[in-house]
Amino acid sequence: MNHGISEPPNSPLWIFLLLLGLCLSSHAQQPGATHIVDHSLDDSTPWHTHSDKTHVYNFNVSWVSVNHDDSDNDGDAVKEDPAKSVIGINGKWPLPVIEVTVGDRVIVNLLNLLGDQPTSLHFHGLFLRNETHMDGPVHVSQCAIPPGSSFTYNFTVTQPGIYWYHSHVHGQYPDGLRGPLIVHDPDDPFVDKYSETQLLTVSDWYYDKMPDLIARFMSKANPTGAEPVPDSGLFNDGFNATITVKPKTTYRFDVINMGAFANVYLWFEGHSMTIIMIDGVYTQLVEADMIYMTSGQRYSFLITTKADTSVNFPFVASMDLFDIDITGWLVYDQKKDLPLPANLYEPFNPVDDMRLAPLDDQPLHGEPDQVVQLDVMMDNLGDGTNYAFFNNVTYVPPKVPTLYTVMSSKDLATNPTVYGTHTHSIVLSKNDIVEIVLNNLDSGTHPFHLHGHNFQVVWRSEPNAGPFQDSNITSSNFRRVPMRRDTVVVHPKGNLVLRFKADNPGVWLFHCHIEWHVQSGLMATFVEAPLEIQQSLTIPLNHLAVCKKMDVPTEGNAAGNAKDFLDLDGENAPPDRLPDGYTDSGIVALVFSCLAGILGVITIAWYGFAEGVNDGEEKKVHIEGQQDGTGDIELTDIRTDSTLVDEERVNELCRGGNPTKATGGGLRV
């Protein structure tokens, strides 16, 4: 008997079902997809080609499933990392390393196949001179790339060093969209000091996806702004990393903290480090047994291995603030055990990065042409959620990306008003010396990162030093050859002073690199030499095309007003501030609360004087075998919850066979 469909294969019903199946199959490959897919990139396109100093990377960004196996040396599971969908490239995760040489051109053709999220890429630490439109932060230098759309990043690399690329929208990169970017230097000043290189990434790791974590973090249910604690941590995007080493060999280690939150103390047992570079800046040689790395920072150092190969050595990244240690091993002999790391007890003693003078001996910049004071604070707004602020401004994205406002505002581009009330935009003149005075009024540690530049760290206070202006510190106290990098930590309740030269026209963010604080608004915008940007830059058509797909205007001020750039009516804004003092509704609530309290006291007093309940004389009885340590136990009528003082009544209840049970206050009958 035929229980199937009896129509012949060429019937209209068969054709309909076939087309329906194809549609459902296509949709299943991209959950939540609602956009038409640009198939200019597909699986047949090579992911990386290289010719004549040009590297072309074809990145299809999509969800992939991973499951880390975290086990101890005996194979017993010590952490349970559930299978997690992460954001991969070309169906794989961890992500590919972008590896180029100084002077090379990099072209990244990105196709968003996530289906349910827009995306972008930022190239952390690269200056991108005259190419600010390739920097990647959404709402700043581009629109988000919607699902199904493609976008091309095209820039020349001018700096050697260790960098990384990551998404810069919706807190997305901790879900996997981050990878190393290595720029080789033909003129490496330390090349004769090492034989081999080793890349090492470290990061915190969350089992839940970022959209869910952000929704819980940015909520009135979290009024203190407590950041989600990582579930674990990774070396090279895995657990229990091993690095096979040769004896008596000097290795150059290039280390990147790609985490969302956790700063780490890093050390290699039995080995010392010689630091040669931080954040792409060569340094004078400095020996260290331990370094401290914030999210976004990079270190390069030399390690010389031992002659004896009989023992393998652990290396550890211990998360600051959290009881999470990430362990890997330098493996001299594959047949030997992987020993547990020794117990180190805080306080740790990492090298002070303020000691790391640049190799080029660049002197302290002169007195600043412009001083920007930024006070860091956290506070709740009217929706009950905790936000982060620079000078009482919490960042809110503009309706028009800030760079596009620069390009469309003509001479008004030098007026910070056009960039909105809530983007905290500061306009800089070309080649000015800019000084940032950052006062951390918060009790937490913050790593701050500047796009488009590195900066001189000319002063950093100890914790709890208070605002810089109260410190009596002057430029005479600044280092003559200060440390230079692009990501620096400020201590709790401390301050720091940075200087840089505004020699790179562009729109550049300055923000905390704790991803939770990016989400809560701890960002400012430097609009550097805007008239020069207008003269030198043309926005590519495929950049404008994604704006059109996202229904984002590409002309006008922060409010989208292209007729009157000084009219910000309708701009995006944060929730209203909580009012000072009591509101009318608060006063009413307080009055009724007080009345309710008074009535409660009166009721208790009336109940205490009620007849037959308590005669005012408190008595105790001794009950054999039912003692509270003194032998005397108060009795309470379980029906009325009143204290019994009448001995006849006590006896009557006991004779009646009422149950008794011990409580914290004595005996209940």
N, C-alpha and C positions, 0 to 999 in steps of 0.2 A: 504494500500500500504506500502511495506517495503522500507523505505528510508535509512536503515542501510546497513551493509556489509552482503552479502548473503552467504559468505563462512561458513561452519559448524565450531563449536568451536575447533575442533581438526585439522583444516587445517593449513598448513605452515604459512599462513598470520596471523592467530590468534596467533600462537605461537610467531611469530616475534614481533607482537604488544605488547604481554604480556611481553616479555623480554625487549623491548624498554621502556615500562612503568616502569618496575622495575628499570631499569638503571636511567631513568630520576628522579624517586622518590628518589633514593639513592643520586643522585647528588644534588637534591634540599635541602636535609637535611644539606649539607655542601657546602655553596656557595663558588665557586672558588676553590674547592678542586681538586688537581691534583695528590695527593699522595695516594698510597694504605694504607688503614687504618689497624693498628695493633689492632685486637679485643681482645687482652689479658685482657682488661678491658671493661666491658659493664654494662648496667643498673642493672643487677642482682648481681653485685659485691658490697658487703657492703662498704660504703664510709669510714668507720672508724671501725677498730677492735683493741682490746687492750688485751694483755696477757703478763704476766711476764715482766713488765716494757718495753714492746715494743708496740709502737703505729703505726699502719699501716693505712695510708690515701690513698684512691684511688680517684684521682682527674681527672675527665673528663672535660677538659677546652674547653668551647664553647661560642658562642654568645647567649645572652638572651636579651629580650626586657624589659625595665623598664620604668615607668612613675611616676615621683614624683608628689604628690599632695601638692602644697605649698599654703596654704590659711591662712588668718588671723583668729582671734578668732571668727569672725562672719561668717566665711565660704566663704568670698569673696576672689577670687584668687588674690594674690599679686605678684606672679611670674609665668611666663609660662615656664614650663620645658617640652619641647616636648619629646615624646616617643623616647628613645635612646637605641640602641643596645649596651650592655655592655658585658664585658667578665666575664662570670660566671663559677661556678664549679658545675658539676653534675646538670646542668639545672637551677641553682638558683643563685640569687644575692640579698643581700650582701653575701659575701663569708663566709664559715664556719670558726670558731675559732679553731686553733690548740691549744690544752690545754694539757700540760704534766707536769711532775714533774722533778726536778733536778735529773740527772742520767738516765733518760729514753732514750731509743733509738727511733728515729723517722724515719719512712720509708714512703716516699711520692712517690706513683706510678702515674706519670702524663701521661695522654694521650691527645695529642693536636688534638682537633676536631674543631679548628677555621676555617679551610678550606682555609683562605686567608692570614694567618700570622704565622710565627714561634713564639716560645715563650720560656720562661725559668722561674725559680723561684730563688730569692735571699732571704735569711733568715737574715733580717736586724738586726745587733747587736750581732748575735751569733758568738763566736770565732771559732767554728768548728776546734778544735785542731787536728792536723794530718789528717784533712779531708778537705783540701782547695779545692779539686775537687768537693765538694758539695756546694760551695758558690754561684754559679749561674750566675754571669755576663758573658754574651756571648762575645766571643773573648778573654776572660781573663782566665777563668777556665773551660770552656766548649764550645761546638758548640751550635748554636741555634737548638731547637727541631722543626723539620719541621711538617707541617700539616700531620696528619695520623700516626705520630710516637709516641712512648712511651719512657719514661726516668725515672730512679729511683734515688731519693735522699735518702741517708741512712747515718744518723749521730747520735751521742750521744750528748745530751744537758748537759752542765756542769755548766751553770750559771742560777741563779734565775732571775726573772724580767719580764718586759713587752717588747715584741719585735713585729715584724710584718714580713710578707712575701709578696713579690711583684715581678712582672716581672722585668727583668733587660736587656731588649732588645727593641730597636726601640721606646723608650718612651712610652711603652705600658701600664704601670700600671695606669695612670690616666683614662684610659678607663675601669677600674673596677677590674683589676687583682691585688688586694691587700687586705690583711686581717690580723687580729690580731693573734699573737702567744704568749701565756701566759705560763710561766714556774713557777710553784708553788714551794715554798721553805718550806720543813719540818722544817727548822730552822729559820723561819722568825723572826727577832728580835723585830718586832712591832706587832706580832699577837695578843697580849693581849690588844692592844690599839683600836681595831676596831671589830665590830660585823658582818658586811656584806661588800661585795665587789661590785663595779659597774664599768663595762668597758664602756669607752666613746671614740669614735673615732671622729676626726674632719678633714675635708678636704675641699679644694676648689673643684669646679665642673665646667666642661666645657660641653656645649651642643654639640659642634662639636667633631668629632673623632680626635684622635691624628695624624694619618697620614696626614689628611688635614691641621691641625693646624701647624704641623712641616713643611710641604711643604711651607706654607705661611711665617713661621718664618725664616726658613733657605733659604732665597731668596734675590736676588738683589733688589727686590721690597721693602725689609725691611732693608735698609743699616745701620740703627742705631741699629739693633738688638733688637727692642722693643718686649718684651715678650707678648704673648697673655694674655689678662686680663680674669680672671675667670668670668663665668656668674653668679655663685652663690656659696653657700657653704653648707656643710652637717654636721650634727651630727649623728653618727651611721648610715651613708649612707642614711639619710632621712632628710626631712624638719620637723620643729616643733616637735623636740624630746621631750618626756616627760619621767621623771624618778620618779616613785612613791617611796616615802620615808616614814619612820615611825618617829614619834617624839622621841626626846631624844635618838637618836641612832647615833653611830659613824660609818661612811662608809669609806672604802678605795676606792678611785677613781683611776683607772688606765687609763690614757689618752694618746692617740697616735695621732700625727699629720701625717696623711697619704696623705697630699696634694702634688701637683706637684710644687707649686710655692709659695703660700701665707703663710707667717708667721702670727701668730695670737696672740692677747692679750686675755687672758681667765680670766673671773671672775664670781663669783656666788653672786648675790645680797643678802645682808643680812647674808652672811656666810663667814667665813675665812677658809683658807686652811693651813694645816700643812704638809709641804713637807717631805717625807720619802725616796724617791728614784728618781733618774734621769737616764735614759738610762741604767737601770739594775744595777745601783750602789746605795746601801743604803747610805743615807746621815744623818748627824746630823739634828735634828728637827729644822725646820725654818718656822716661821709663814709668811703667805703672803695673801694679799688681791687680788693680780693679778699676773699672770705669763705670760711670753712671750715664745711662742713655735714656733720653725722653723719646716719646713718640715723634717721629719725623727726623731724628738725628741720625748721622752716619759717622762711623769711625773707621779708619784704616790703620792697622798696626802690624808690626813684625813679631813673629814668634819663632824662635829657634828650637827645634826638637832635640831630644836627648839622644845620647849614643846608646844607652841601654834600652832594649826593646822588650824587656820582660814584663813591663807593667803598662796597662792602659790608664788614661787619665780622664776624669770627668771635667767638663766645663759647665758652668751654671749661670743662668740669668734669673735672679731673684727679684720678683716684683716688689717694688716699693708700695707700701700700704696694705698689700695682700699677702696672705700666707700661701703663695704659689711659687714654686721653684721649677724652672724648666731645665732639664738636664740633657746634655749630649756628651759624647766621648771622643777624645783623640785616640785613635786605635793604632797602636804600634804592632800588635800581634792579634790577628783574628781569632786565634785559638785561646787567648787568655780571657778571663772574666772581665766584665765591665763593672768596676767597683762603684759603690754608692759614694756620692760626694761627702766630704767631711762636713761636720756641723760647724757653721760659722755663726757667731752671735752678733747682733747689732749692738752698738752702732757700727756700721760699715765705714770704711775709710777709702773711698774712691779718689782718684786723682782729681784735683780741682781744675776744671777746664779753663779757668781764667789764667792758668799758667801757660796755656798752649799758644805761644806767640807765633804768628805766621812766618813762614820761611822767607817771604819777600821783604820782611821788616817794614811793611807799610806803616808809616807813623800815624799818630792820632790826627784825625781830621781837625781842621781849624775851628774857630768859634762858629757856632751854627748861624745860618741865615734864618732858619725857622725852627722853633721849638714846639713840639707837639706833646702835650701832657695827656696821658691816658690813665685814668683811675679805674681799676678793676673792682667790680662789686657784683654781688648776687642779691636778688630781691624778688618778691612775689608781685605779680600784677593782678588786675581785677578779676581774672579768670581763675585765680587761686594757684596758678602754675608758677614755678620758680624760673626766673630768667637771669641771663648774664648780661652785664652792662660795661661799656666804656663810657665814663662820664655821664652816667644816667641815660645813655642811649643803647638800647638793645637792637641789634641788626635785624631789619626786615627787608626782604628782597624787593627791589623796585619793579614796576610793571614793564619798564624797558631796561634791558641790560645796560649797565653803566657805560660800557665802552660805546654802545650805540647812541647813547645820549651825547657822549663826547663828539661823535661823528656827525650828529645832526643839529647841534646847538650853536654852530658858528662861533661868533665872538663871545657868546655867553658861556662857552665851555670853561672859562676861567672863574666863573661864579659858582661856588659850591652849592648854592640853592637849587640849581637845576637837577642835582643828583639825589635830592630828596632829604627829608628830615631824619630818616631812620636807616640810612646806609652809612652814616658817620663818615662822609666823604671829606677828605682834606686835599686841597689843590696845592701842588708843588710846582715851583718854577725850575726850569731846566738848570742843572749844574749847581743848584743850591746845596749847601750842607744842611742836612736835616738831623735834628736831635729828637729822639723819642725818650721822654721821661715817663717811665711806667711805674705806677704805684699800685702794688697788689694789696687792696684792702680786704681781700678774702683770706680765709684761713687755710686754703689749699695751695698746692704747687701747680704752676701753669707753665707749659712750654709754648713760647710764642714764635711764630714762623712768619717771615716776610717773603712774599712773592717778588720775583723780578730783581732781587738784590741779595747780597749778603751784607752784614752790618758789623761795625766794630762794637764790641761790648766793652764800653769804657768804664763802667762801674756796675757792680752788683753788691747789694747789701747782704748781711746775714739775715736769717729769719727774725721776724718781729721787730725790725728796725723802724717800721713806720714809713710815712711818705718821705720821698727824697728831699723835698723842700724844708723838712724839719731836721735834716741830718747834719747841717753845717758842712757838707761836702762841697767842694768846688772843683773846677777843672784842674787845679793843681794836684788834686788827689787821683786824677785819671792816669791810667797806664800810658806810657809814652808810645809803646807798640802793643796795642790791645789785641786780644783774641778777635778773630773774625769768623763768622759762620752765619747760617741762615735760620737756625732754630736754637733758641736759648731758653733756659729755665729761670723763672723768678721764684724766690722762696716765699713761703707763707708770710703774709703781713710784711713783706719786704719790698724792695724797689730795685730797679735797674735803669741804666742809661745807655742808649744805643745811638750811634751816629752812622749815617751813610750819605753818599753823594747822589743826588738826583740826576744821574746821567743816563737813564734808560727810560725814555718816554713810554708811558703805558698806564694801564689801570691795574693796580696791584693790591691784593688783599694783605692785611696784617691781622693775624688771628691766632687764638689759642689752638694748638694742635691736638687737644683732647676732643675727640669727635662729638662727645656729648655737649661740650661747651660751644662748638660750632652750631649745633642744633639749637642751643638756647640763646644764641645771639652775640657771642663774644668775638666780634669782627669789626674792623674798620677798613676803609677804602682810601688808598692813596691814588689820586688822579694826577699823574706826573706829566708836566709839559703838554697839556691837552691840545694846544694849537699846533704843536709839532706832530702830534698823532694824526690830526686831520690832514696834514700835508703829506705824510709819508705812508699812510695806510689805506688799503682798499679791502673791504670785507668780502670774502669769497661768496659766490652765489650759493654754494651748497650750505654755507653757514646760515644765510638768510632763509634758505628753503626750510630748514628745520624749525625756524621761528614761525614761519607761516603754518606749518603743520601743527605746532603747539598753540597757534592763535595768540602769539606774543608779538606786540608791535616792535618795530625796529627803528622808529624815529620818535622823538619827543623826550620830555623830561621824565623824571621818576614816576610821575602819575600818568604817563602816556599822552600828555598834552603837547602836541606839536605846533600849536598856534601861539600859545603864550607860555614860554618856557619857565616863567617865574610863577606861574599859577600851579600849585601843587594840590589843588582840590581833587579828592578821590585817590590820593596815593595810598599804597599799602601801609598799614600801621599796626603796631602791637595792641594788645588789650589796654584799656585805660588803667592808670595807676590806682592803687588803693588810696582812698582819701585820707588826709590827716585828720585825726580826732574821730568823733562818732558821727555817723550819718543819722538821719531821722529814723530809719528802720532799726539802726543799731541801738538808738536811745530807747525806742519802744521795746525792743527785745530785752534790754537791760532792766527796764522798769518791771516787765512781766516776770523776769527771772527773779528779781528781788522780792516781788509779791509772792511768787510761788515758794521761795525760801522761807519767808515769814510765816505763811500759812502752814508750811511743813513743821516749823518749830512749834507753833501753837497747837497743832494736832498732836504732836508727840507729848507736849506738856499735858494737854487734856487727857490723853490716853493714860498717862502715868498716874494721874490723880483719880481715875475712874474707880468706883466702888467695887470691891470684890476682886480686884486685880492685884493690888499691892498696898499693904497697910503701912508702908513707909519703913518697916523694920526688916532689914535684910538679915535672913538667917541661913545657915548652912547645915547640912546633915552629913553624917559620916556613913558611907555605905561600904560594907565589907567587900574587899576584892575589886572595887570600882574606884580606884584612886587616881588622882592627877598629879601626884608627887607630894601633896601635902596631906592627903587623906580626906580633905573636905571638898565637896563638889556641889556646885550650884545646880539647882533643879529648875527645869522649865517645863511648863505645860505645853505639850506638843500641839494641842488643839488651839490654844490662844497665844502661844509664843510668849506668855508672861512668866515672870519669875515667881516661883512658889515660896511663900513664907509661912504658910499655915501647916504645921507638922501633921495635924489630923488629915488635912487634905492630901498631903504627901502619902500618908499611910493608906488613905482610901484609894488613891490612884494605883498604888503598888498592889494592894489586895485585888484590885479590879483586873489585874493581869495585863496592864498596858505595857507595851514593849519599851525597852530602854536601849539607847545607843549612845556611844561616846561621840562628842564633837570637840572642836577646838576650844569651846568655852566651858566645857564641863560635861554634864550629863543631861540628856533630854529624855523626858518620861512620856 
